[in-house]
């Protein structure tokens, strides 16, 4: 820890357990607390192996800092790999656990033993954009990495910084060589913004808004919306509300078909697209054989 009041360039990194609320609701407090504690301990061990300092935990999130950006990049990858291995070895009673990882590199200081300043604030803004099994970094953080690491990064969004309102580029660092990465497709901006998204299948209805800003869709029951369709991947896609727009992110084998207003058709595969207006989403079953793979949507 550095002297209080002295500014230093530092990496602030955190990893947040995905879907932790559902763990407590499904498996009970004892099992969920035990699995989350084990998960955070595994993540702490990874950070410490790369000269990281664990600053503590906040709920189901671990907070760390590093002196060198390259160490943070390695940690992001190894955290995901460690959890995949632990899940495969059935170390978690609730099954598979996944995390979101994000970091920023900039000036910060320690005050009463706590890292404060612009860097941890921006880092928390970036992790709010992350999805399960992602590593997100700021543009400043990316520039501090070697060229070989920068070459694979993808720009996924540009937001206004919580510190000064300036544009803040958010990049994804791919970490799994065996998985196709999701690219950001810059869409033609729809008129206005949306505050509420309604998703419907038959009599069932789901709503996304500022209080419930995201959901996951897939074939398995650990998703917020389980399709039950053989055409749909286990963790097929997600929808997130960011800055007044609902972003559909596809991570599947077969892709997601977006049908807007009954006419405009867009196949999204390992990409992101903005939802606006109304229409249908078809998860994997592009030929239209399985109604379980379809959801209607309406943006308000």
VEXDRENTI-937936 format. One record per residue (C-alpha): x, y, z. Coordinates in steps of 0.05 Angstrom, whole numbers, padded with zeros to 5 digits, always signed. Last residue first. Layout:
! residues N
XYZ...
***
This chain:
! residues 300
-00826+00026-00499-00793-00032-00534-00835-00093-00553-00810-00165-00560-00839-00232-00582-00800-00293-00562-00785-00354-00604-00744-00418-00592-00803-00453-00558-00843-00444-00622-00798-00495-00657-00794-00504-00733-00779-00432-00754-00721-00446-00801-00676-00399-00760-00685-00442-00699-00624-00415-00662-00659-00365-00616-00714-00330-00655-00730-00260-00631-00795-00228-00654-00821-00158-00668-00828-00090-00636-00795-00022-00641-00723-00022-00621-00671-00075-00605-00598-00057-00615-00551-00110-00643-00490-00146-00616-00449-00199-00652-00430-00272-00645-00486-00287-00694-00541-00236-00705-00586-00250-00765-00627-00189-00783-00697-00189-00813-00740-00127-00827-00812-00148-00843-00856-00166-00784-00843-00102-00746-00772-00123-00732-00750-00196-00739-00685-00210-00702-00656-00278-00716-00607-00304-00664-00546-00345-00683-00535-00420-00693-00474-00432-00650-00489-00382-00596-00459-00320-00563-00510-00268-00585-00514-00201-00551-00580-00162-00556-00571-00090-00532-00631-00051-00505-00618+00023-00511-00627+00080-00462-00556+00085-00438-00547+00010-00430-00603-00040-00421-00578-00111-00430-00603-00172-00468-00566-00238-00467-00556-00295-00515-00548-00370-00523-00522-00399-00459-00540-00472-00469-00549-00461-00544-00618-00461-00575-00638-00509-00631-00659-00563-00581-00711-00515-00553-00727-00513-00479-00725-00437-00482-00700-00420-00412-00707-00346-00394-00666-00322-00335-00615-00375-00352-00593-00429-00302-00649-00474-00329-00613-00492-00393-00631-00477-00465-00612-00404-00466-00632-00332-00452-00597-00285-00404-00628-00222-00374-00612-00149-00362-00633-00082-00334-00682-00103-00279-00691-00038-00239-00677+00006-00300-00723-00035-00344-00732-00106-00369-00799-00142-00369-00817-00215-00376-00883-00246-00399-00911-00316-00401-00980-00329-00432-00951-00348-00500-00878-00326-00502-00868-00253-00485-00811-00203-00476-00828-00131-00457-00773-00079-00458-00776-00014-00419-00739+00052-00421-00724+00058-00495-00688+00114-00531-00705+00161-00589-00703+00143-00663-00660+00083-00676-00585+00093-00687-00562+00054-00749-00525-00003-00716-00452-00007-00697-00439-00082-00696-00397-00102-00636-00363-00169-00644-00374-00230-00601-00315-00276-00597-00313-00345-00625-00292-00395-00572-00232-00441-00573-00181-00386-00559-00215-00366-00495-00190-00300-00466-00218-00247-00512-00206-00177-00484-00269-00135-00492-00263-00060-00499-00299+00000-00468-00284+00069-00495-00300+00127-00448-00324+00192-00479-00316+00250-00430-00369+00261-00377-00317+00280-00324-00315+00223-00273-00375+00180-00291-00346+00174-00361-00395+00178-00418-00401+00112-00456-00369+00081-00517-00386+00009-00530-00361-00059-00553-00292-00044-00580-00257-00109-00593-00188-00130-00567-00146-00180-00606-00090-00132-00628-00083-00101-00559-00050-00163-00530+00002-00168-00584+00014-00092-00581+00034-00096-00507-00016-00067-00458-00019+00005-00433-00064+00027-00490-00116-00023-00468-00121+00007-00399-00132+00076-00427-00186+00048-00474-00221+00017-00414-00223-00057-00401-00274-00114-00403-00261-00188-00390-00324-00229-00404-00346-00296-00375-00414-00269-00353-00432-00200-00383-00397-00134-00371-00425-00064-00376-00431-00054-00300-00358-00076-00298-00339-00014-00336-00372+00036-00288-00339+00002-00229-00271+00011-00262-00286+00084-00275-00298+00096-00201-00237+00055-00182-00193+00098-00227-00223+00166-00212-00204+00170-00139-00201+00121-00082-00164+00058-00061-00179+00046+00013-00129+00041+00071-00152+00106+00103-00144+00141+00036-00102+00108-00017-00093+00144-00083-00112+00135-00155-00088+00152-00225-00102+00106-00283-00112+00035-00308-00182+00005-00311-00207-00066-00300-00266-00112-00312-00283-00184-00297-00353-00217-00298-00359-00284-00263-00385-00354-00275-00406-00410-00229-00428-00479-00253-00464-00528-00208-00498-00506-00143-00455-00550-00100-00391-00520-00128-00329-00563-00131-00359-00605-00187-00291-00615-00222-00320-00583-00285-00341-00523-00243-00272-00517-00212-00240-00521-00282-00286-00469-00311-00275-00425-00250-00200-00428-00257-00203-00413-00331-00246-00351-00319-00198-00325-00266-00139-00343-00310-00161-00298-00367-00174-00237-00323-00110-00249-00285-00067-00249-00348-00095-00181-00368-00084-00155-00297-00011-00175-00298-00002-00139-00364-00031-00076-00333+00025-00070-00281+00020-00045-00210-00041-00086-00192-00104-00075-00152-00159-00121-00128-00233-00120-00110-00275-00185-00104-00349-00182-00117-00405-00224-00086-00420-00174-00031-00364-00124-00032-00298-00161-00023-00229-00138-00001-00167-00102-00026-00135-00164-00056-00065-00144-00078-00041-00171-00144+00029-00197-00157+00005-00247-00208-00003-00307-00162-00041-00261-00115-00095-00249-00167-00105-00323-00180-00109-00339-00106-00161-00284-00097-00204-00313-00152-00203-00382-00120-00222-00351-00053-00279-00312-00086-00307-00376-00115-00302-00414-00049-00339-00357-00014-00392-00356-00069-00402-00432-00062-00408-00431+00014-00454-00370+00014-00499-00402-00039-00503-00469-00003-00520-00437+00064-00567-00384+00037-00613-00429-00003-00603-00466-00069-00652-00432-00116-00663-00363-00084-00591-00356-00061-00563-00378-00128-00612-00332-00165-00584-00272-00129-00514-00294-00149-00529-00290-00223-00458-00273-00242-00403-00270-00189-00367-00203-00196-00292-00196-00210-00257-00130-00197-00195-00095-00222-00162-00028-00206-00096-00021-00242-00050+00033-00214-00018+00099-00232-00001+00133-00167-00027+00194-00130-00001+00206-00060-00053+00224-00007-00041+00163+00036+00028+00130+00026+00026+00069-00018+00000+00000+00000
***
